[in-house]
Amino acid sequence: AQSVAQPEDQVNVAEGNPLTVKCTYSVSGNPYLFWYVQYPNRGLQFLLKYITGDNLVKGSYGFEAEFNKSQTSFHLKKPSALVSDSALYFCAVRDLGGYNKLIFGAGTRLAVHP
Amino acid sequence: DSGVTQTPKHLITATGQRVTLRCSPRSGDLSVYWYQQSLDQGLQFLIQYYNGEERAKGNILERFSAQQFPDLHSELNLSSLELGDSALYFCASSEVGDDGYTFGSGTRLTVV
């Protein structure tokens, strides 16, 4: 069965510093991977996805993610964090047997301090 | 506005009651997904409909049911509510061949 894991409940980073939010996956076959962000009292918003091709995927709001097949990871990154990036981040994988169903990780809360 | 509309935004009800949550998908999207987000269990997949037919089922309780209507809007019915059903319920939609979802802003259900 497909799954993703987000090993950190919370990540703290100072404004202006680079940030990384970690995600590892377990799938049989080629993974379809996603990152979503959730701001307080809002629904999840799509950030980026990896289907195939370049291992470095660029997304919204200056975020990017690096797909690493050997390490089965799909870490979210940003070169310079903003206080407004503080939110809950979810990694997800498409369930290959399930009509486009997405399976989400537990989420990582990102706190960017001024 | 994501294009996915969920109503109501907030709902407070008593244990044992029944509620209906409504979702209107983004225009043109045929698939609707329901997720439950609670503090201790993250985002749990409940059920998926595609063009009126149930396509996938997750950890949905027997007290919960859903349907998708001909106009593609969907309703999630929760009955015999318990305190533990308090959560955010999200609806998402996607179009054929699209790999990602568009989420609504959710319904916050509080059972007292």
Chai-1 contact restraints between the chains, C-beta under 6 A:
chainA,res_idxA,chainB,res_idxB,connection_type,confidence,min_distance_angstrom,max_distance_angstrom,comment,restraint_id
A,Y32,B,D99,contact,1.0,0.0,6.0,A-B,restraint_1
A,F34,B,G100,contact,1.0,0.0,6.0,A-B,restraint_2
A,R42,B,S105,contact,1.0,0.0,6.0,A-B,restraint_3
A,G43,B,F90,contact,1.0,0.0,6.0,A-B,restraint_4
A,G43,B,F103,contact,1.0,0.0,6.0,A-B,restraint_5
A,G43,B,G104,contact,1.0,0.0,6.0,A-B,restraint_6
A,G43,B,S105,contact,1.0,0.0,6.0,A-B,restraint_7
A,G43,B,G106,contact,1.0,0.0,6.0,A-B,restraint_8
A,L44,B,F103,contact,1.0,0.0,6.0,A-B,restraint_9
A,F46,B,G100,contact,1.0,0.0,6.0,A-B,restraint_10
A,K49,B,D99,contact,1.0,0.0,6.0,A-B,restraint_11
A,K49,B,G100,contact,1.0,0.0,6.0,A-B,restraint_12
A,G98,B,A56,contact,1.0,0.0,6.0,A-B,restraint_13
A,Y99,B,R55,contact,1.0,0.0,6.0,A-B,restraint_14
A,Y99,B,A56,contact,1.0,0.0,6.0,A-B,restraint_15
A,N100,B,S94,contact,1.0,0.0,6.0,A-B,restraint_16
A,K101,B,Q48,contact,1.0,0.0,6.0,A-B,restraint_17
A,K101,B,A56,contact,1.0,0.0,6.0,A-B,restraint_18
A,F104,B,L43,contact,1.0,0.0,6.0,A-B,restraint_19
A,A106,B,G42,contact,1.0,0.0,6.0,A-B,restraint_20
A,G107,B,G42,contact,1.0,0.0,6.0,A-B,restraint_21
